[in-house]
Amino acid sequence: MRRAHFSSSKPRHTRGFTLIELMVTLAVFVIIVTIGIPGFQNLVAQNRATTTANELNVAMHAARSAAVTHPRDTVSVCAADVEEGANDPDALSCGEEEDWELGWIVYRDADDGNDELIRVRQPLRSSITIEDSGIESDGTLEFTNTGTLNPDTVDFSGDGNVTFEIDVTTGRGAERCVRVGVSGRARVDQEACD
């Protein structure tokens, strides 16, 4: 008995995807993106808040360290005046308002007139706000030669801490608090200031 053998001149290979396979893949992709993007945006906002808080914390530590190592000089941290020193670091000065979003400067005010710029932070992104509490009206924190805050620059009516509340408006829970105690020690809290 002979078997029938059918052959075609072209081998049949299917290539590509069916319409249903493409639609299912697209639906899964849309679901993943819909769930993932808000979470990623929140992660980015929290990262920005942490980075800003850490930079401000480092500025406070640098000011305290410089005050201890240069005991005859005053070391200060203040909100920068962007208009004055936008393109010239030597022309930087403290702003008249406490607008920390415009950046900040740490400087040593030497008795001999040889002032030193220690650290500069350029303006922040527009989605980041910083509210301070416990600083006297001129907005400058001074550190003494023992590393403590100068009492003339701090309002001790509250809990004795100077606080900087950092908030990123594009994310939930993206707040950080930098606290500087009377002793001059700074720390970062992972929540909003009380």
C-alpha positions, 0 to 999 in steps of 0.5 A: 500500500502506498501512502499519499504524500502531499508536498508543496513547492514552498514550505509553510512557515508562519511569521509574525504575530496574530492580531490577538497576540498583538492586542494582548501584548499591548494591553499588558504593556498599557497596564504596566505603564499605568501602574508604573509611571505614578510610582516612578514619579513618586520615587523621583520626587522622594529622591529629589527631597532626600538629595536637597535635604542632604545637600543642606545638611552637608552645608550646615556641617561644613559651616560648623566645621569651618567655624571650629577650625577658624575660631576668630572668624564667623561662619555663616549660612544664608539664602543666596541672592541670585540676582547679585551673583548669577554669573560671578561667584565672587559677587555672591551675597546673602539675599534679603529674603529667606528664599532658600529655593534660590540656593544658599551659600556658606562663607567665612567672614574673616576679621582680616578681610580675607573672606572665604566662600566655602560652599555654594548651592545653585537654585533648586528646581521649581517643584521644590520648596523650602520653608525655614523656621527659627531663623531671625529676620535677616535669614542668616545662621551664624556658627560660633568658634565652638560649633554652636549656633550664634544665639543672635541669629536664632529664635529660641521661642520654639523647641530650640531647633532651626528647621528647614522643611523641604517639600517636592510638590510633584510627589506624595510623601516627598517631604524632608526636614533638616533640623539644626540644634542649638549645639550646631548639629544638623540632622535630616528627618524623613518626614515633614517638620512638626 
